[in-house]
């Protein structure tokens, strides 16, 4: 077996899959549509079957990746701009619970039983069906939930508490390594970080597992 040829095809397949992933956008497994799942399976078949077949030429792998990439890109653009085609191609959402009432037709149409519904509700921190006002089954298989007002967590505005500006937290150190890019984002440098950590009693950055900083709370330090 030509290991050099396998290596070349494997590297090519890896780079091709990475480029296609970047072009088609970032999605988590739970956010994949049916087409995304089929596309991922098809790509794995294209790359996997051509890598170890000696009679498959290098340019056949390139052609397969380019053709499938072009089809995927066109499909993505069609579903984005042709709204009438979006539902038939990607599926549509289903309202399983409407105004506190379960729609049994939608449950059966989506082949869901109460055990599956309650499991998805628990994943949303809802442990009783009576708490739910609306539950929407998305076309990627996830569940969006709106609770009844009596079961909603009160906000600071509801409680009459003063408004506070939200601040983003930046990780500055991970496993002893300083994250220079995040320091630049907040307009600080290594000397500022070391000075701030010394004030917290930390003198050896290498011994720290994690350091986070936000404008309102300052440093949060976890030692290794």
Secondary structure as UniProt FT lines:
FT   HELIX           3..24
FT   HELIX           29..31
FT   HELIX           34..51
FT   TURN            54..55
FT   HELIX           58..81
FT   HELIX           83..90
FT   STRAND          94..98
FT   TURN            99..100
FT   STRAND          101..102
FT   HELIX           104..109
FT   TURN            110..111
FT   HELIX           114..123
FT   TURN            124..125
FT   HELIX           129..131
FT   STRAND          132..137
FT   TURN            139..140
FT   STRAND          143..147
FT   HELIX           149..151
FT   TURN            156..160
FT   STRAND          170..174
FT   TURN            175..176
FT   STRAND          177..178
FT   HELIX           180..185
FT   TURN            186..187
FT   HELIX           190..199
FT   TURN            200..201
FT   HELIX           205..207
FT   STRAND          208..214
FT   TURN            215..217
FT   STRAND          218..223
//
